[in-house]
Amino acid sequence: MTSGMMNLYEAKKRVAFQLASLPDIGLLQNMGLRVGTQVKVQGRYALGGPVLLRVEDAFSVAIGKDIATQISVREVAPS
């Protein structure tokens, strides 16, 4: 991955990230996850469980680790 990019599962908690690339899974778009969407990791469940995300400061969703590792994010510079 390029500098400043990481997968969603590696992203720090409570830091704003922008989705850079996602796997072609229709359910992700139905959950409001698209390239450019801003998210924050709220938590990770133990033993490789899902990642809990806050999407656009509007709602929360859980994404399985296997999918989260396929989503590339870029940290949003603080304003």
N, C-alpha and C positions, 0 to 999 in steps of 0.2 A: 504494500500500500504506500501511497505517497505520504510525504511529510504532513503531520497534523491529522492524518486519517487513521481510524482504528475501527474495529468492529464494535457493534452495539454492546455485546456482552462484556467487553473490556472497558467501556466508558465509565468515567467517574460518576458517583452519585451526586445528585443535586447541582449538576453543571449543565448548561444549555448546549445541546448539540443539534446540528442540522443533518437530516438524512441525506446522504450523498448517493447511495445506490442500494437497491433492494432486489431480492430474488423475484422472479415473475410468479407471484402467488396472489391471486385475485382477492383472497381474504384480507391481505394486508391493506389493499386500497379500500375495501369495505370498512376497515377499522380506522380509516383516515390517515394511513401511513403512505406518504408519497415522497418522492425526491423533493427536497426543500422544506419539508415539514420540520418544525422545531420540537424536540423532545427533551425530557430530563429523566434520568434513571432514578426512580424512587427507592428501589430495592432489588435485591437478588435473593431468591430462595436457596436454601442450603442444598448441597449435594447435586449441583448442576441443574437445579430447578429453573423455573421461568424468571424472566426479568420483568419487573413492574415499571411501566413507563407513564409519565404524565405527558400528554400530547397537547401541544399549543396552549398549555395552562388551562385546558378546558375539560379534559376527561382522562381517565386512566385505563390502560389496557395491559394485559400480561402477554408476553411473547416467549415461547419456548426457547431454550438455549440453542438448540440446533438451528433455528431460524435466526435468532439474534446474532449468531456468529457469521451469518451470511449478509448482514446489513452493515454497510459502511457508513460511518458518521464523521463529521468534522466539527470541532469545538467552535461555538459561536463566541466571538470576541465580546467581552463585557462592554456595555455602553456607558 
